[in-house]
Structures are given as structure tokens and as C-alpha cells.
Amino acid sequence: MTPVPLRGPGGWLVAGGFVVLATVVALCLGPARSVGPGDVLEVLGGGGSEIARDIVLTVRLPQVLLGLLVGAALSISGVLFQALLRNELAEPYLLGVGPGALLGVTAAAFVTAAGGLSFLPADVLRGSLAFLGAVGVAVLVFSFARRGGRRPAVTVLLAGIAVGAFVHAIATGALYTLQDWHHVVRWLLGDLSLADYSQVATLGVVVALGGLAAWAAARDLDVLTLGEETAWLTGVEVRRALWVLGGIACLLAAAAVAQCGLVGFVGLVVPHLARRLFGPSHRVLIPAAALLGAGLLVLADGLSRGLYPPQGFPLAVVTAALGAPVLGFLVLRRIGG
């Protein structure tokens, strides 16, 4: 039975309530067990001890805010890729875009270690090379998958998995030579623990601009899901739309990877969930996916910190545990359908 989409204010209250609840839970979880829910609420109300304020406002709050933005970025990117490829299995990680961004981050680490381009801020260098890596892999994947002027969605997905695995291996090997295991784990398994407000501001600008651009193209996305021929007949410049919207999807995924490392499955699970709850219209789907993705990633990060204190589980382990069953369900449904 197909779920009835949530329409009107009720649906947005559900999504917004989920984000608020996930944010509060994540703020209350952390290695500092002395700062509990009561202390967090007291600090948010303007009170609390100096130690509690320092932990909540300096450590946990920027981590939660960055997690909200990373979740929104990956979810919007997943919505775009699924619409452009007309395949609900498409997402940045499986298409190789995430590993491509990781390769760019790896290159930035080597450039920084060598003392090159020191005039550029670290965030700018990392983000720029991550975007170039993401776009480079995307172009390579689509080139490999091209057949007779067309790009079958399944072929693109398989090419993305193959190229992504190869690029991931290169990035992993290169990071290994840095002999800094904290750095390696951070980028391979996702980590928000080093978040600060400058990262929040940087990613916030990217998510706001990318999300607005994607939302403005909602009509084109709706038509593209019906096929390129239909899109041409309705006046959509298909080639231009593919390049522009694909570039936005790569930018959002690269920005997320540049800030917290490689986190998979969020871009797969959230668009699918949002589509079932809110319906297929991208004018609603994009903001809905952004909200649900923000809440899901922050909740996953809170669980990753609370399940195994004080070290915590890597973020990507939790998102994979949540997302892998959904991927299996989608594959089995395709085989059975």
C-alpha cells in the first residue's frame, strides 16, 4: 500500500519536530557525562555553569549545527541525482561523487603538508579541491557510461560504484602515507568532532545557495523525472539542466565531505523517505528532504557519541547501519517488481 503523502502544515510540523527533537538529543549526548539534559536546557536558557556553557556552546552546538547542514546538503544532493538519473538508488556515495570529493580533500592535505598555496585558507583549499574531485569523477563516470549519446541510469550507477571504489582506494592509500590515523579516520569514516563556527558559516552559505538553486529548478526536475523526450517537449533545455543541476549536486556533496569526511547512505535514504511521506513534487520534496536529512544525520551523530563513550562510533558506521537495510530493500523490491 502506498503511503498517503503528508500535505499542509501537519507534514511540516512533523518534519520540523523531528529536527528539533534530534537536535536536543544530540546536544544532550557526549563524552562529558557531567553535562546532562538539565544542564543543556539551563545553558540554552542563558544560565548554567562556566564548564557547562563551554561544553555546550563551544563543543556540542557547532558540532550539531554542522551536522544539520551536512545532512541537508547530502539529502538535497541525493534528490538531485535521483531525479537526473531517474533512479531511486542514485546517491553521491554510490555514484562515486563522494569518493571523488574525498580524493580532493586528500590532495588538499598533501598540498598543505608541502606548504603550497599557503595564501589560501584551509577551508577554501579543501573545499575547492573537493569540488574539483567530485566533478572530475562525475564527468568520468558519465563518460564511461555513455552509449550512443544516452546514459542509461543503471549503467551510470554501476560505473559510479566501480570508479568510486577505485578512487576511494587511491584516497585511502594516500591518506595512509600521511601516518596520521586520526586524520585518516576522520575523512574515511566521517567525523564532526572538530567542528567550529567558521565551518558552520561556510557550509551554511553553500547549502543555502545550492538549496535555493535546486528549489528554483523544481519544475524542471519534475519534468526530467518523466524522461528527456518529455522534458524537451515541455521546453526544458535538457543538456543545460543536467550540467547545472548535476554541478549543484556535486557542489553540495563535496562541501559536506570537505567539512566532515565521507558519510554514505544519507543521500539514498532521506530522498526515498521524503518522497514517500511528502510526495514526488520537487518544490516540496527538496525542503522536506533537507529537514529530514538534517535531523537524521544529527541523530546519527548523537547516537555515534552516546553508544560507545568516550570514544564513540564513527559517524559513517551509524549511517551505514541505518542505510544499508534500506538499500537492500530497494534492490529486492526492484528484483521482485
C-alpha positions in Angstrom: 0.0 0.0 0.0 1.4 3.4 -1.0 1.6 5.8 2.0 -0.6 8.9 1.8 1.7 12.0 1.4 1.8 14.4 4.3 0.3 17.6 3.0 -0.2 21.1 4.5 1.2 22.4 7.8 0.9 19.0 9.5 3.6 17.5 7.4 6.0 20.4 8.1 5.2 20.2 11.8 6.2 16.6 11.8 9.5 17.2 9.9 10.3 20.3 12.0 9.5 18.5 15.2 11.8 15.6 14.2 14.7 18.1 13.6 14.1 19.8 16.9 14.0 16.5 18.8 17.1 15.2 17.1 18.9 18.5 17.9 18.0 18.3 21.5 19.0 14.7 21.8 22.3 15.3 20.1 23.1 18.3 22.4 22.5 16.1 25.4 24.8 13.3 24.3 28.6 13.4 24.5 31.7 12.1 26.4 31.2 14.7 29.1 28.6 12.8 31.2 28.6 15.5 33.8 26.7 17.7 31.4 23.3 16.2 31.1 19.9 17.2 29.6 19.2 19.6 32.5 22.5 21.4 32.1 21.9 21.7 28.4 18.5 23.3 28.8 19.9 25.6 31.5 22.7 26.7 29.2 20.3 27.3 26.3 18.2 29.4 28.6 21.1 31.6 29.4 22.3 30.1 32.6 24.5 27.2 33.6 28.0 26.8 35.0 31.0 28.0 33.0 32.1 24.5 32.3 28.6 23.5 31.0 28.4 26.6 28.8 31.9 25.9 27.4 31.0 22.3 26.6 27.5 23.0 25.1 28.3 26.2 23.2 31.9 25.6 22.2 31.9 21.9 21.5 28.4 20.4 21.1 26.5 23.2 19.5 28.8 23.8 16.5 29.0 20.0 16.0 25.2 19.8 15.9 24.8 22.8 13.6 27.4 21.4 11.2 25.7 18.0 11.3 22.4 19.7 10.4 24.0 21.3 7.4 25.8 18.2 6.3 22.6 16.2 6.4 20.7 18.8 4.4 23.5 19.0 1.8 23.8 15.3 1.3 20.0 14.9 1.1 19.4 17.6 -1.5 22.3 16.2 -3.5 20.7 12.8 -3.4 17.3 14.2 -4.5 19.0 15.9 -7.5 20.9 12.8 -8.6 17.9 10.6 -8.3 15.8 13.0 -10.4 18.5 13.5 -13.0 19.1 9.7 -13.4 15.5 8.7 -12.7 16.8 6.1 -10.3 16.0 5.9 -6.6 19.2 4.1 -6.0 21.4 7.0 -7.1 23.2 9.0 -4.4 26.6 10.8 -4.0 28.4 7.9 -2.4 27.3 5.2 -4.8 27.9 7.4 -7.9 31.5 8.0 -6.9 31.0 11.7 -6.3 31.6 11.3 -2.5 34.9 9.4 -3.0 35.9 11.9 -5.7 35.4 14.7 -3.1 37.5 12.6 -0.6 40.3 12.4 -3.2 40.2 16.2 -3.5 40.4 16.5 0.3 43.4 14.1 0.2 45.1 16.3 -2.4 44.5 19.3 -0.2 46.1 17.6 2.8 49.2 16.9 0.7 49.3 20.4 -0.6 49.1 21.8 2.9 51.7 19.4 4.2 54.1 20.6 1.4 53.5 24.2 2.3 51.9 25.0 -1.1 49.1 27.6 -1.7 49.6 28.8 1.9 47.9 32.1 1.0 44.6 30.2 0.8 42.6 29.4 3.9 42.5 25.7 4.7 38.7 25.5 4.3 38.8 27.2 0.9 41.6 24.9 -0.4 39.9 21.8 0.9 36.5 22.8 -0.4 37.8 23.8 -3.8 39.8 20.6 -4.4 36.9 18.5 -3.0 34.6 20.1 -5.6 37.1 19.5 -8.4 37.5 15.9 -7.3 33.7 15.4 -7.2 33.1 17.0 -10.6 36.1 15.1 -12.1 34.7 11.7 -11.0 31.2 12.6 -12.1 32.4 13.5 -15.6 34.5 10.3 -15.8 31.6 8.2 -14.7 29.2 9.7 -17.2 31.8 9.4 -19.9 32.3 5.7 -19.2 28.6 5.1 -19.1 27.8 6.9 -22.3 26.3 4.7 -25.0 25.1 6.1 -28.3 24.5 9.5 -26.9 22.5 8.2 -24.0 23.4 7.4 -20.4 21.3 4.5 -19.0 20.7 5.1 -15.3 21.7 1.6 -14.3 24.9 1.8 -16.4 25.8 5.2 -14.7 25.2 3.7 -11.3 27.4 0.7 -12.0 30.1 2.9 -13.4 29.9 5.1 -10.4 30.3 2.2 -8.0 33.4 0.9 -9.9 35.1 4.3 -10.3 34.2 5.3 -6.8 35.7 2.1 -5.3 38.9 2.8 -7.3 39.1 6.4 -6.3 38.3 5.5 -2.7 41.3 3.1 -2.7 43.6 5.7 -4.1 42.5 8.3 -1.4 42.8 5.7 1.4 46.3 4.7 0.3 47.4 8.3 0.0 45.9 9.2 3.4 47.7 6.2 4.9 51.0 7.6 3.9 50.3 10.7 6.0 50.8 8.5 9.1 48.1 10.5 11.0 45.5 7.9 11.9 43.1 10.5 13.4 43.2 12.4 10.1 42.7 9.2 8.2 39.7 8.0 10.2 38.2 11.5 10.2 37.9 11.6 6.4 37.2 7.9 5.8 34.5 7.3 8.4 33.1 10.8 9.0 33.7 13.0 12.0 32.0 16.2 13.3 34.1 16.4 16.5 36.4 19.2 15.1 33.5 21.4 14.1 33.7 25.2 14.7 31.5 28.1 13.8 33.6 29.1 10.8 32.9 25.7 9.2 29.2 26.2 10.0 29.2 29.5 8.3 31.0 28.3 5.2 28.8 25.2 4.8 25.7 27.3 5.6 26.3 29.6 2.7 26.8 26.6 0.3 23.7 24.8 1.5 21.6 27.9 1.3 22.7 28.9 -2.2 22.6 25.3 -3.5 19.3 24.5 -1.9 17.7 27.7 -3.3 19.0 27.0 -6.8 17.7 23.4 -6.7 14.3 24.6 -5.4 14.1 27.2 -8.1 14.5 24.4 -10.7 11.8 22.2 -9.1 9.6 22.3 -12.2 12.5 21.2 -14.5 13.3 18.4 -12.1 9.6 17.2 -12.1 9.7 17.1 -15.9 13.1 15.4 -16.1 11.8 12.5 -14.0 9.4 11.8 -16.8 12.2 11.4 -19.4 14.4 13.5 -21.6 12.0 13.4 -24.5 9.1 14.7 -22.4 11.4 17.4 -20.9 12.3 18.6 -24.5 8.7 18.8 -25.5 7.9 21.0 -22.5 10.7 23.4 -23.3 13.3 22.3 -20.8 16.9 22.7 -22.0 17.9 19.2 -21.0 21.6 19.4 -21.6 22.0 22.7 -19.7 19.7 21.4 -16.9 21.8 18.2 -16.5 25.1 20.2 -16.3 23.8 22.9 -13.9 21.8 20.7 -11.6 24.5 18.0 -11.7 27.0 20.6 -10.7 24.9 21.8 -7.8 24.6 18.2 -6.6 28.4 17.7 -6.8 28.9 21.0 -5.0 26.7 20.1 -2.1 28.2 16.6 -1.7 31.8 18.0 -2.0 31.1 20.7 0.6 29.7 18.1 3.0 32.7 15.8 2.5 35.2 18.7 2.9 33.8 19.5 6.3 33.2 16.1 7.9 34.6 13.4 5.7 32.9 10.6 3.8 29.4 9.8 5.0 27.3 7.4 2.9 23.7 6.4 2.6 22.1 9.7 3.8 21.7 10.8 0.2 20.0 7.5 -0.5 17.7 7.0 2.5 16.4 10.5 3.0 15.1 11.3 -0.5 13.3 8.0 -0.6 11.7 8.6 2.8 10.8 12.2 1.9 9.2 11.1 -1.4 7.1 8.5 0.4 6.0 11.0 3.1 5.6 14.2 1.1 5.0 13.0 -2.5 7.1 13.4 -5.7 6.8 17.2 -6.3 10.3 18.6 -6.0 9.0 22.0 -4.8 8.0 20.2 -1.6 10.5 17.3 -1.8 13.7 19.4 -1.7 12.9 21.3 1.6 11.4 18.2 3.1 14.5 16.1 2.3 16.7 18.9 3.7 14.8 18.9 7.0 14.7 15.1 7.3 18.3 14.7 6.3 19.4 17.3 8.8 17.5 15.6 11.6 18.7 12.1 10.6 22.4 13.0 10.5 22.3 14.8 13.8 20.5 12.0 15.4 23.0 9.5 13.9 25.9 11.7 15.2 24.3 11.8 18.7 24.0 8.0 18.7 27.6 7.6 17.5 28.7 9.6 20.5 26.4 8.1 23.0 26.6 4.4 22.2 30.3 3.9 23.0 31.6 6.7 25.3 34.0 8.3 25.5 35.4 7.5 22.0 32.1 7.0 20.2 31.5 5.1 17.0 32.5 6.7 13.7 29.6 8.6 12.1 29.7 6.6 8.9 29.3 3.3 10.8 25.9 4.5 12.2 24.7 5.9 8.8 25.7 2.7 7.1 23.9 0.6 9.7 20.7 2.7 9.0 21.1 3.0 5.2 22.3 -0.5 4.2 19.0 -2.2 5.0 17.1 0.5 3.0 19.4 -0.1 0.0 18.8 -3.9 0.3 15.0 -3.3 0.5 15.1 -1.1 -2.6 17.2 -3.6 -4.6 14.9 -6.5 -3.5 11.8 -4.5 -4.5 13.3 -3.9 -7.9 14.1 -7.5 -8.4 10.6 -8.6 -7.2 8.8 -5.8 -9.1 
